[in-house]
Amino acid sequence: MPTKASQKSDVTRRDAVKIAGAAAVAATAKRTLAAPGIQTVKAATNLVNYAVIGTGGRGSYHIEHFNGIDGGRCVAVCDVDPKALEKAMASSKDKPKGFKDYREVLALKDVEAVLIATPLYVHYPVTRDALLAGKHVFCEKSLVFLPEEIHALRKLANERPRQILQTGLQRRYSKFYQTARQMIDKGMLGKITHVYAQWHRASLGKTWVPPSWRAFRKFSGGLTAELASHQVDVADWMIGSHPEFVTGVGGIDVYKDGRDGYDNIQLIFKYPGGQKLMYSSISTNKHLPLFGSTRTEFGEMIMGTEGTIHITVGTDNEPATALWFYEPSPKKAEAAKGQEKAAVASPSLLSTGKGGLALPVLLEKDQVNENDSFLQKELKFARQWLYRKGVMVPEETKNPVDIQLEQWFESIRTGKRPLADLEVGLEDSTNVILANLAMDEGRRVFMSEIDKMGGGPAGAKKA
Ligand SMILES: NC(=O)c1ccc[n+]([C@@H]2O[C@H](COP(=O)([O-])OP(=O)(O)OC[C@H]3O[C@@H](n4cnc5c(N)ncnc54)[C@H](O)[C@@H]3O)[C@@H](O)[C@H]2O)c1
């Protein structure tokens, strides 16, 4: 067994080959909702009976995804808007009953679990009532809206440890993000010092302008809650801690349409180890300087002393993407010089020079291992070559949204703690709430301030 130190200090071409292993037959595995072999619904045994509360944009997206996965049966849907309700009833394969009042859904004995996709200001009341009614919960991000809800939900959920509470932070379920985290654990990026994350748009669609709830502070945490929440969570995960303080500037500089929520935000989160997250969300330009600008809008750059990862989650139309830029310390670059000859057969695989070369981040399933047959190895090496030439790209075979929903069912059946659990959700909401406060008050806001806000923890200490 290599020691942790030797693992950390020895990122050689072999490591690169291991990580940049080779992919499954991604060319044929379509990463769409209808991907064959992935979304087939099996015989209905041991299904989780669930309801969807809030069937607007996200709720109906989830219903569409539920239709393609195993493990549950939608017995009820609920929305205060009759149109959204009708659409949901028609689109679920399970022919669920429709309800206007979520309390009627919570009163149904055969509903074991509820997925909550209401606007942010309605997350907590429904989540609270669902927990009190004994239901398992999946609540969309960001988990809660107000400081007092952080304390109250922590207390309530910790009093009910047998009920699953999962948050809709789907990046936690992405194989690419999980692989990036493993690379960090192996020391392949050195010490992580900075994360840059952005979600830029060239315009705001109709769900973002008045009268949409998202435009108003009374109902919404704006860009911070709706977009940054995903990426601040990624930074916490990759850095491995939670911020110490946040500062930032937000403005209503373009959309003077009656909104009171910012249309652009710039934030810096400082972590206890000195790491920083630099965050930007604007609504006037969608350029993304990552991935050689082949993508737009959103992504994260994780920067370590010995390498960088560009990463972004997939959508229904675009694959998840992750690139690794190996940037060895001068000492390692010197040590690696002797290997340059050995690397001639794969000249584009590893640069020991200026560290400017990108390697695809490959998933575990793609990595060559010693149990592979000769043919399997050859196929993987062939694909690896195609990746390096840019002919193929490694792909996640499942949308992380599907994985998060499947794992929610699994957690309900087994009691296994979700990856995006209560604390992940509450830390994320704390970051969102305090980032907005920092911009509003034009000061550094320390994360510890949350303890004194909203009436304090009220005996609701962290589990
Ligand atoms: N994880 C993600 O990537 C992701 C993506 C989009 C949205 N979301 C989250 O999902 C949530 C919903 O967003 P959306 O885009 O679907 O908003 P939306 O406005 O399209 O839909 C919300 C729905 O909730 C309904 N609703 C409001 N109050 C209700 C109540 N008391 N009972 C039942 N229904 C009620 C509304 O009528 C509406 O149909 C938000 O928290 C948002 O941040 C997450």
The ligand as an ORCA input file, in Angstrom:
! r2SCAN-3c Opt
* xyz 0 1
  N     -31.919     21.751     -8.845
  C     -32.062     22.498     -9.896
  O     -31.230     22.494    -10.802
  C     -33.266     23.392    -10.022
  C     -33.642     23.894    -11.271
  C     -34.774     24.710    -11.347
  C     -35.486     25.025    -10.200
  N     -35.071     24.531     -9.015
  C     -35.789     24.886     -7.769
  O     -37.106     24.368     -7.795
  C     -37.998     25.255     -7.098
  C     -39.170     25.601     -8.018
  O     -38.677     26.293     -9.138
  P     -39.509     26.336    -10.498
  O     -38.622     26.833    -11.550
  O     -40.185     25.027    -10.721
  O     -40.598     27.440    -10.142
  P     -42.032     27.570    -10.796
  O     -42.558     28.896    -10.423
  O     -41.968     27.197    -12.238
  O     -42.877     26.421    -10.076
  C     -43.274     26.460     -8.735
  C     -44.659     25.864     -8.627
  O     -45.028     25.787     -7.260
  C     -46.406     26.089     -7.190
  N     -46.750     26.480     -5.816
  C     -46.534     27.662     -5.189
  N     -46.992     27.618     -3.920
  C     -47.491     26.366     -3.751
  C     -48.121     25.703     -2.666
  N     -48.317     26.303     -1.480
  N     -48.560     24.426     -2.851
  C     -48.392     23.802     -4.035
  N     -47.811     24.387     -5.107
  C     -47.357     25.639     -4.963
  C     -46.600     27.197     -8.209
  O     -47.967     27.334     -8.584
  C     -45.721     26.709     -9.337
  O     -46.428     25.916    -10.257
  C     -37.160     26.475     -6.695
  O     -36.762     26.345     -5.375
  C     -35.951     26.399     -7.612
  O     -34.780     26.930     -7.067
  C     -33.998     23.715     -8.895
*
